[in-house]
Amino acid sequence: MSHDANFRKLLDDWRDGAAATRTARTYSVRLPLDDAARLGALAEMFPGRTAEQLITELLGAALSEVAAAMPYVAGSKVISTDEQGDPVYEDTGPMPRFLELTRKHRRALAARPKKKPR
């Protein structure tokens, strides 16, 4: 998915009110002034979303773009063949490690007990 399509989907989701599952862990950030002003504008344009929801969803879209931008580096090991019978080589670039670490962190986050509502 291109970054334009990724962000168009995000805008559609904001209009439709969809929101993804959240972790119990919170993150605190201080935004540059111009980014905070743009965030304020988006929050005003999409009053169904809090600033925190917008930050979360924008970060998700940006992380998807980072993953999509990671280069494929063909290793020497053939792991399969494509539809034409040509060899497909293992990826020795950063993506396999990123995926492995993502799975590791997701398992750790999912294993944390959820806070009970008061």
FENWO-V362365 format. One line per field, one symbol per residue. phi: phi as a letter, one per 30 degrees, with the letter a starting at -180 (. if undefined). psi: psi as a letter, one per 40 degrees, with the letter a starting at -180 (. if undefined). Layout:
phi: ???
psi: ???
//
This chain:
phi: .ddddeddddddddddidbddcdddcbcbcddeddddddddddddbddcdeddddedddeddddddddddddbddcddcabdediddccedcdddededddddedddddddddddddc
psi: hidddddddddddddeeihiiiidiihhihiidddddddddddddgeehiddddddddddddddddddehihhhaehheaiadeeiihiiheaeddddddddddddddddehiihhi.
//
